[in-house]
């Protein structure tokens, strides 16, 4: 399989510490998520991130304290008003603490 020369140049520059410019990013986003180029992009991003941050990371968690339809109606968001299936709800303090404790137990 052949990889596009521009893709190769962008990845090589990234591995040398040169961030892609806006045009490069737009170009890379045009590839299908299942393409060889997209797989290589994920691999280069993984290696670069691990090198930059000494293979360390942080774990973030989200607890749905209050759930309700959001007026923004954003199509990408499962909470968008007009297309959400969530019924409004709010967690008790005890439930919040229990969920936080459960999340911490995975660390």
ABEGO torsion letter per residue (X at the ends): XBBBAAAAAAAAAAAAGBBBBAAAAAAAAABBAABAAAAAAAAAAAAAAAAAAGGBBBBBBBBBABBBBBAAGBAABAABBGABABBBBBBBAAAAAAAAAAAAAAX
